[in-house]
Amino acid sequence: MTSFETCKQYGLQGEADVNDWLQTLPGIANIEDVSDNKFYQDMDIDLFIDLEDGQEIAIEIKTDSLYKTGNFFLETISNDYYGTAGCIVKTQSDYVFYYYPGPGKLYVLPTLALQQWISDNQHRYTPKKTKLPGNLGQYYSIGLCVPREVLMNEVGGARCHVLH
């Protein structure tokens, strides 16, 4: 299995874990996984949650193995070669979920509040590059390494759940 395939499988397992947890919550009528739909991939949306009261909530899930760093990696440029906007700045979801399977921690961040926080605070952090495997070779993603504690304290509506 290639590095790209390994990363994809890790992300899919994270999405499945989150989906399983969501199904245990009251008030949810339906969960639709759209992560394989190109239309929704372009909007960085993985799931739609239909609530019993008629509301629909769009979710972007980021699965991360690097819990020990204490940071979120907020991707601002997804591919440095093409200069494409990163997930966090372009997602049209209502919430961004950061899931760490090891400790089973799920961080729930309201997207608009998170995007506003990045706009207002990115000057506080030096952008970092991370090498990623791709279908056509490796490329770099660029983003901000922000302590989880900072975002949890400074992004309104942020919360954390322990899934296991």
Secondary structure, 3 states (H helix, E strand, C coil): CCHHHHHHHHHHHHHHHHHHHHCCCCCEEEEEECCCCHHHHCCCCCEEEEECCCCEEEEEEEECCCHHHCEEEEEEEEECCCCEECHHHHCCCCEEEEEECCCCEEEEEEHHHHHHHHHHHHHHCCCEEEEEEECCEEEEEEEEEEEHHHHHHHCCCCEEEECC
